[in-house]
Amino acid sequence: MWFVKNPEWYQVVVTPNMFGDIITDLGAMIQGGLGLAPGANINPDGVSMFEPIHGSAPKYKGKGVSNPIATIWAGAMLLENIGEKSASQKVLNAIETVLRRGKVRTYDLGGKSKTGEVGDAIVREVGG
């Protein structure tokens, strides 16, 4: 209940996998939707994993309707985790710029842009 009522109280939440999955989906919806939520399973002693909270979303494969931001953001988190803070910040700045402009948005954000169009806009902002 407190996670929903006052999510700003929490900076880190540690749970077993099943509860973590439930909480991350809930958190994603609170902050704007699954298409905007990156995820990280951090192992300070070994390999960590980064992915969008929504997972691979196979039912949307090839349709061009998925929001790529969570996936790109997860990549930025990976870059930061491996010490590439400058590269990570460039990606985050690009995501923010594209969202602020509002010209390129996927369906979940009220737009009509395809997955690739949003991804391409972010890549252009990064300078790729």
C-alpha positions as CSV (number, residue, x, y, z in Angstrom):
1,M,0.0,0.0,0.0
2,W,2.8,2.5,0.9
3,F,4.6,1.8,-2.3
4,V,1.5,3.0,-4.2
5,K,0.6,5.9,-1.9
6,N,4.2,7.3,-1.4
7,P,6.6,5.7,-3.9
8,E,9.0,8.6,-3.4
9,W,9.8,7.1,0.0
10,Y,11.7,4.2,-1.7
11,Q,15.0,4.5,-3.5
12,V,15.8,0.7,-3.6
13,V,13.4,-2.2,-3.1
14,V,14.9,-5.7,-2.7
15,T,12.5,-8.7,-3.2
16,P,12.4,-12.2,-4.4
17,N,11.8,-12.5,-8.1
18,M,8.0,-13.1,-8.0
19,F,7.3,-10.1,-5.8
20,G,9.8,-8.0,-7.7
21,D,8.0,-8.7,-10.9
22,I,4.7,-7.6,-9.4
23,I,6.2,-4.5,-7.8
24,T,8.1,-3.4,-10.9
25,D,5.0,-3.7,-13.0
26,L,3.0,-1.7,-10.5
27,G,5.8,0.9,-10.3
28,A,5.9,1.2,-14.1
29,M,2.2,1.9,-14.3
30,I,2.5,4.6,-11.5
31,Q,5.2,6.4,-13.4
32,G,3.6,6.3,-16.9
33,G,3.4,2.8,-18.3
34,L,5.5,-0.3,-19.0
35,G,7.0,1.3,-22.1
36,L,8.9,3.8,-20.0
37,A,10.2,1.5,-17.3
38,P,13.8,0.1,-17.4
39,G,14.8,-2.6,-15.1
40,A,18.0,-3.9,-13.6
41,N,18.9,-7.0,-11.6
42,I,22.2,-5.9,-9.9
43,N,24.6,-8.4,-8.7
44,P,27.5,-6.5,-7.0
45,D,29.6,-9.7,-7.0
46,G,29.0,-10.8,-10.6
47,V,26.9,-10.4,-13.7
48,S,24.0,-8.0,-13.7
49,M,21.1,-8.0,-16.1
50,F,19.3,-5.0,-17.6
51,E,16.0,-5.2,-19.5
52,P,12.7,-3.3,-20.0
53,I,10.2,-4.1,-17.2
54,H,7.8,-5.4,-19.9
55,G,10.3,-8.0,-21.0
56,S,10.4,-9.0,-24.7
57,A,6.7,-8.5,-25.4
58,P,6.6,-11.2,-28.1
59,K,2.9,-10.5,-28.9
60,Y,3.9,-7.1,-30.4
61,K,6.9,-8.4,-32.4
62,G,7.0,-6.9,-35.9
63,K,4.0,-4.6,-35.4
64,G,5.9,-1.4,-34.7
65,V,3.6,-0.4,-31.9
66,S,5.9,-0.9,-28.8
67,N,7.6,1.9,-27.0
68,P,11.3,1.3,-27.2
69,I,12.2,3.8,-24.5
70,A,12.3,1.2,-21.6
71,T,14.7,-1.0,-23.6
72,I,17.0,2.0,-24.6
73,W,16.9,3.2,-21.0
74,A,17.9,-0.2,-19.7
75,G,20.9,0.0,-22.0
76,A,21.8,3.4,-20.5
77,M,21.6,1.8,-17.0
78,L,24.0,-1.0,-18.2
79,L,26.4,1.6,-19.5
80,E,26.4,3.4,-16.2
81,N,26.9,0.1,-14.3
82,I,30.0,-0.7,-16.3
83,G,31.5,2.7,-15.7
84,E,30.4,4.5,-19.0
85,K,28.7,7.3,-17.2
86,S,29.2,9.8,-20.0
87,A,27.7,7.5,-22.6
88,S,24.8,6.7,-20.3
89,Q,24.1,10.3,-19.7
90,K,24.1,11.0,-23.5
91,V,21.4,8.3,-23.9
92,L,19.3,9.6,-21.1
93,N,19.6,13.2,-22.4
94,A,18.5,12.0,-25.8
95,I,15.4,10.2,-24.4
96,E,14.5,13.3,-22.4
97,T,14.9,15.6,-25.4
98,V,12.8,13.4,-27.7
99,L,10.0,13.2,-25.1
100,R,10.1,16.9,-24.4
101,R,9.8,17.8,-28.1
102,G,6.7,15.5,-28.3
103,K,6.9,15.2,-32.1
104,V,7.7,11.5,-32.0
105,R,5.6,9.4,-29.6
106,T,4.3,5.8,-29.6
107,Y,0.7,4.9,-29.1
108,D,1.0,4.4,-25.4
109,L,2.0,8.0,-25.0
110,G,-0.8,9.4,-27.2
111,G,1.2,9.5,-30.4
112,K,1.2,7.7,-33.7
113,S,4.9,7.0,-34.2
114,K,6.2,3.5,-34.8
115,T,8.7,1.8,-32.6
116,G,11.6,2.4,-35.1
117,E,10.7,6.1,-35.5
118,V,11.1,6.7,-31.8
119,G,14.3,4.6,-31.6
120,D,15.7,6.5,-34.6
121,A,14.9,9.9,-33.1
122,I,16.7,8.9,-29.9
123,V,19.7,7.7,-31.9
124,R,19.8,11.0,-33.9
125,E,19.9,12.9,-30.6
126,V,22.7,10.8,-29.2
127,G,24.6,11.7,-32.4
128,G,24.6,8.3,-34.1
